[in-house]
């Protein structure tokens, strides 16, 4: 009899990966429970840390913090350009060979660091000018801009290294590190920000915690992959092909993914920037779903040996449908109790009832879009930039011309409709690709 606590999608997916037996199901269930608990703890700490920052920073400083975090997200995507997904896709074919896996990860690390150096040189002046436009002083703008770097470089290294324990399903070790890193970030924020309420202090604290987590992840990865293995020309060529296909879309997404912050920072007031940033902190609850999905589902989907080329399609859609349950519940709760949700942000942000519901809807569509892209990329299917970018640009240009971009409601509606468009594109593209031999 099937355990009612295990979703049907999990059961059908696991059947492709390993023979069904009682011991395997027991281990899978324990892993599922631990992963969900650990990710809940990690994201709860992240949410609490974010709320501490919202409550303790003055509104202008929180606006600067919002701009810095938007820049960090943009730089992280620009420095990746599909590298991490390519490492996952190629590593899924060679995860049991330490030398082959080590060569793939080393190639990905080198490629990503080169991208990071280029993006930092281009983006840092832009961030500095945005901070100055929002009223930051010369020294303050320099400090906030510079505080992004420790977090950025530790993040890009950690994301590539995490592929190794994820492929080997060393989830317990990986999540202990992530949980400890989240706790360290909370402690650093709670200890520093009350006495030094500056945006750059909050960003530096997060960077130090991430650096520690990356160091610990590297220790696990080196035990599973040989990073001294000779380069694999074939793997490098395949990775370059996948990255070249993903890069245009990644560059666009890096800019469009934070478009709400960029537009409100350019056209709106400092208070509006802080409101968009604060509402974004509430949307971090979706990271619980995303993190569990990324750690448990995507690596298994990448390494699954399927009998037919189109066998991945029903599994893909089952997982998409399975995500609707937690996402729909979050949106429903926010719509029913918007005032209670806003209370956690403090009195500066009360009254944003419609805005917080739109934030929840946008976050749900964004999570679905990210899941669809990750699943497709794990099987080596990348949506063509020649399709994704023109369609998305047409939609966004039409929305920007129609909606009031100087208001919080205007930029939030832009986010909702853009995320919906991306989800549809990624899902339909994989559906068509999976049907081909």
C-alpha positions in Angstrom: 0.0 0.0 0.0 1.3 3.4 -0.9 2.2 5.7 2.0 -0.4 8.6 1.9 2.3 11.0 3.0 4.3 10.5 -0.2 2.9 12.3 -3.2 2.0 10.2 -6.2 4.5 12.3 -8.3 7.3 11.2 -5.9 6.4 7.6 -6.2 6.2 7.6 -10.0 9.4 9.6 -10.4 11.3 7.4 -8.0 10.3 4.3 -10.0 12.5 5.6 -12.9 15.5 6.0 -10.6 15.7 3.0 -8.3 13.8 -0.4 -7.9 10.9 0.0 -5.5 11.6 -1.7 -2.1 10.7 -1.1 1.5 14.2 0.0 2.5 14.5 2.5 -0.3 11.1 4.0 0.4 12.0 4.3 4.1 15.2 6.1 3.3 13.5 8.3 0.7 10.8 9.3 3.2 13.4 10.1 5.9 15.3 12.2 3.4 12.2 14.0 2.4 11.2 14.8 6.0 14.7 15.9 6.9 15.1 18.0 3.7 11.8 19.7 4.2 12.6 20.4 7.9 16.1 21.7 7.1 15.0 23.9 4.3 12.2 25.3 6.4 14.7 26.1 9.1 17.1 27.7 6.6 14.5 29.8 5.0 12.9 30.7 8.3 16.3 32.1 9.4 16.6 33.9 6.1 13.2 35.5 6.5 13.8 36.5 10.1 17.2 37.9 9.2 15.6 39.9 6.4 12.9 41.2 8.8 15.5 42.2 11.3 17.1 44.3 8.6 13.8 45.8 7.5 12.9 46.8 11.1 16.3 48.1 12.2 17.5 50.0 9.1 16.0 53.5 8.5 13.9 53.8 5.4 16.7 55.5 3.3 19.3 52.9 4.4 16.9 50.1 3.6 16.4 51.6 0.1 20.2 51.4 -0.4 20.2 47.8 0.9 17.4 47.0 -1.6 19.5 48.4 -4.5 22.6 46.4 -3.3 20.6 43.2 -3.1 19.1 43.7 -6.5 22.6 44.3 -7.9 23.8 41.1 -6.2 21.1 39.1 -7.8 21.8 40.6 -11.2 25.6 40.0 -10.9 25.0 36.4 -9.7 23.0 35.6 -12.8 25.3 37.4 -15.2 28.3 35.6 -13.8 26.6 32.3 -14.3 25.0 32.5 -17.7 23.9 28.9 -17.5 27.3 27.6 -16.2 25.9 25.9 -13.0 23.0 24.3 -14.9 25.5 23.0 -17.5 27.7 21.5 -14.8 24.6 19.8 -13.3 23.5 18.5 -16.7 27.0 17.2 -17.7 27.7 16.0 -14.1 24.5 14.0 -14.1 26.0 11.8 -16.8 29.4 11.3 -15.0 28.6 11.8 -11.3 29.9 8.3 -10.3 33.4 9.0 -11.9 35.3 11.4 -9.5 37.8 12.4 -12.2 35.3 13.2 -14.9 33.1 15.0 -12.4 36.0 17.0 -11.0 37.1 18.1 -14.5 33.5 19.2 -15.3 33.3 21.2 -12.0 36.7 22.8 -12.5 35.8 23.9 -16.0 32.6 25.4 -14.7 34.4 27.2 -11.9 37.0 28.7 -14.2 34.3 29.9 -16.7 32.2 31.4 -14.0 35.0 33.3 -12.4 35.9 34.9 -15.7 32.3 36.0 -16.2 32.2 37.4 -12.7 35.3 39.6 -13.2 33.8 41.0 -16.4 30.4 41.7 -14.9 31.9 43.4 -11.8 33.9 45.8 -13.8 30.9 46.8 -15.8 28.2 46.8 -13.1 29.9 48.4 -10.1 29.8 52.0 -11.5 26.1 51.6 -12.4 25.3 50.5 -8.8 27.3 53.5 -7.4 25.4 56.0 -9.6 22.0 54.5 -8.6 22.9 54.9 -4.9 24.0 58.5 -5.4 20.7 59.2 -7.3 18.7 57.9 -4.3 20.6 60.3 -2.0 23.5 58.2 -0.7 26.7 60.2 0.2 29.9 59.6 -1.6 31.5 57.5 1.1 28.2 55.6 1.8 27.7 54.8 -1.8 31.3 53.4 -2.1 30.9 51.3 1.0 27.5 49.8 -0.1 28.9 49.1 -3.6 32.1 47.4 -2.2 30.1 45.4 0.4 28.5 43.4 -2.5 31.8 41.8 -3.5 32.4 39.3 -0.6 28.9 37.9 -1.0 29.1 37.7 -4.8 32.4 35.8 -5.0 31.6 33.4 -2.3 28.1 32.8 -3.8 29.4 32.0 -7.3 32.0 29.5 -5.9 29.5 27.9 -3.6 26.8 27.4 -6.2 29.1 25.4 -8.5 30.6 23.4 -5.7 27.1 22.5 -4.4 26.4 20.5 -7.6 28.7 17.7 -6.4 27.0 16.8 -3.1 23.6 17.4 -4.7 24.3 14.8 -7.5 25.6 12.4 -4.8 22.5 13.2 -2.7 24.6 14.2 0.3 21.7 16.3 1.4 22.2 16.0 5.1 25.8 17.3 5.0 24.9 20.1 2.6 21.9 21.3 4.5 23.7 21.3 7.8 26.2 23.7 6.3 23.4 25.8 4.8 21.6 25.9 8.1 24.7 26.8 10.0 25.5 29.5 7.5 21.9 31.0 7.8 22.3 31.0 11.6 25.7 32.7 11.3 24.1 35.4 9.1 21.3 36.0 11.5 23.7 36.3 14.5 26.0 38.7 12.5 23.0 40.8 11.5 21.4 40.8 15.0 24.8 41.7 16.6 25.9 44.5 14.2 22.9 46.2 12.6 21.3 47.5 15.9 24.5 49.4 16.7 25.6 50.2 13.2 22.3 50.7 11.2 23.9 51.0 7.8 23.2 49.1 4.6 26.8 48.1 4.0 27.1 46.6 7.4 24.1 44.3 6.8 25.6 43.2 3.4 29.0 42.6 4.8 27.6 40.3 7.5 25.8 38.2 4.9 29.0 38.0 2.9 31.0 36.7 5.8 28.4 34.0 6.6 28.3 32.9 2.9 32.1 32.7 2.8 32.1 30.3 5.7 29.4 28.1 4.1 31.3 28.0 0.8 34.5 26.9 2.6 32.7 24.0 4.2 31.0 23.0 0.9 34.4 22.8 -0.8 35.5 20.4 1.8 32.7 17.9 1.0 33.0 18.4 -2.8 36.7 17.6 -2.7 35.9 14.2 -1.1 33.6 13.3 -4.0 35.3 14.8 -7.0 38.9 15.0 -8.2 39.5 18.7 -9.0 43.1 17.9 -10.0 41.9 15.7 -12.9 43.2 16.6 -16.4 40.8 18.8 -18.4 38.2 17.0 -20.5 38.1 18.7 -24.0 34.8 17.0 -24.8 33.1 18.2 -21.6 34.5 21.7 -22.0 33.2 21.9 -25.6 29.8 20.6 -24.5 29.7 23.0 -21.6 30.6 25.9 -23.9 27.8 24.9 -26.2 25.2 24.8 -23.4 26.4 28.1 -21.9 26.4 29.8 -25.3 22.8 28.7 -25.7 21.8 29.8 -22.2 23.9 33.0 -22.0 21.6 35.4 -24.0 18.6 34.4 -21.9 20.6 34.6 -18.7 21.8 38.1 -19.5 18.3 39.2 -20.3 17.0 37.6 -17.1 19.7 39.2 -15.0 18.5 42.5 -16.1 14.8 41.7 -16.2 14.7 39.7 -13.0 15.3 42.8 -10.9 13.4 45.1 -13.2 10.9 46.2 -10.5 13.7 47.5 -8.3 15.6 49.1 -11.2 12.4 50.9 -12.5 11.3 52.1 -9.1 14.8 53.2 -8.2 15.0 55.2 -11.5 11.5 56.7 -11.5 10.2 56.4 -8.0 11.0 57.8 -4.5 13.4 56.4 -1.9 10.3 55.4 0.1 8.9 53.4 -2.8 12.2 51.6 -3.3 12.1 50.6 0.4 8.5 49.4 0.1 9.3 47.2 -2.9 12.3 45.8 -1.1 10.4 45.1 2.1 7.6 43.3 0.2 10.2 41.3 -1.5 11.4 40.1 1.9 8.0 38.6 2.5 8.2 36.7 -0.8 11.3 34.9 0.5 8.8 32.3 1.9 8.8 30.8 -1.6 12.5 30.0 -1.1 11.4 27.1 1.1 9.7 25.4 -1.8 12.4 26.4 -4.3 15.3 25.2 -2.2 13.7 21.8 -1.4 12.8 21.4 -5.1 16.4 22.3 -6.2 18.1 20.0 -3.8 15.8 16.9 -4.1 14.1 16.9 -7.4 16.3 18.5 -10.0 19.5 16.4 -9.4 17.4 13.2 -9.6 15.7 14.4 -12.7 19.1 15.1 -14.2 20.6 11.7 -13.6 17.4 9.6 -14.2 17.9 6.9 -16.8 14.7 6.9 -18.8 13.7 4.3 -21.3 12.3 6.7 -23.9 13.3 10.2 -24.9 9.7 11.4 -24.2 9.5 9.6 -20.8 10.7 12.8 -19.0 7.7 14.8 -20.2 5.0 13.4 -17.9 7.4 13.5 -14.9 8.1 17.2 -15.7 4.4 18.1 -15.7 3.7 16.0 -12.5 6.3 18.1 -10.6 4.9 21.3 -12.0 1.4 20.3 -10.8 2.8 19.2 -7.5 4.2 22.7 -6.9 0.8 24.3 -7.3 -0.4 23.0 -3.9 2.1 24.8 -1.6 2.2 27.9 -3.9 -1.6 28.2 -4.0 -1.8 27.8 -0.2 0.7 30.7 0.3 -1.2 33.0 -2.0 -4.6 32.1 -0.3 -3.2 32.8 3.2 -1.8 36.2 2.1 -5.0 37.2 0.4 -7.1 36.3 3.5 -4.8 38.0 6.0 -2.9 40.8 4.3 -2.8 43.0 7.4 -1.4 40.3 9.6 1.3 39.6 7.1 2.3 43.3 6.9 2.6 43.6 10.6 5.9 41.7 10.6 7.4 44.5 8.5 6.7 47.3 11.0 4.5 50.4 11.0 6.4 52.0 8.1 4.9 49.5 5.7 1.3 49.1 6.9 -1.5 49.7 4.4 0.1 47.9 1.5 -2.7 45.3 1.4 -3.2 45.1 -2.3 0.6 45.3 -2.9 1.3 42.3 -0.6 -1.2 40.1 -2.4 0.3 41.0 -5.8 3.8 40.2 -4.3 2.5 36.7 -3.3 1.1 36.1 -6.8 4.3 37.3 -8.5 6.4 35.1 -6.2 4.2 32.0 -7.1 4.6 32.5 -10.8 8.3 33.2 -10.4 8.8 30.0 -8.5 7.0 28.0 -11.1 9.1 29.6 -13.9 12.3 28.8 -12.0 11.3 25.2 -11.5 10.3 24.8 -15.1 13.7 26.2 -16.3 15.7 24.1 -13.8 14.0 20.9 -14.8 14.4 21.5 -18.5 18.0 22.6 -18.1 18.8 19.4 -16.1 17.9 17.4 -19.2 19.9 19.7 -21.4 16.9 21.6 -22.8 17.5 25.3 -22.9 14.8 27.7 -24.3 16.2 29.5 -27.3 17.1 33.1 -26.5 15.8 34.0 -30.0 12.3 33.0 -28.8 12.4 34.0 -25.1 13.9 37.4 -25.3 11.8 38.9 -28.1 8.6 37.6 -26.6 9.5 38.8 -23.1 10.7 42.2 -24.4 7.4 42.8 -26.3 5.4 41.9 -23.3 7.5 44.1 -21.0 7.6 47.1 -23.3 3.8 47.0 -23.7 3.4 46.8 -19.9 5.9 49.6 -19.2 4.0 51.8 -21.7 0.7 50.9 -20.0 1.3 50.7 -16.3 2.4 53.5 -13.9 6.1 52.5 -13.4 6.6 55.2 -10.7 4.2 53.4 -8.3 4.6 50.2 -6.3 1.5 48.7 -7.8 2.7 49.4 -11.3 6.0 47.6 -11.0 4.4 44.7 -9.1 1.9 44.0 -11.9 4.9 44.1 -14.3 6.5 41.3 -12.2 3.3 39.2 -12.1 2.8 39.2 -15.8 6.5 38.8 -16.7 6.8 35.7 -14.4 3.7 34.2 -15.9 5.1 34.6 -19.4 8.4 33.0 -18.5 6.7 30.0 -16.9 4.6 29.4 -20.0 7.7 29.7 -22.4 9.9 27.3 -20.4 7.2 24.7 -19.9 5.9 24.7 -23.5 9.5 24.7 -24.9 10.4 21.6 -22.9 7.1 19.9 -23.9 7.9 20.3 -27.6 11.6 19.3 -27.1 10.8 16.2 -25.1 8.5 14.9 -27.8 11.4 14.8 -30.4 13.4 11.6 -30.7 
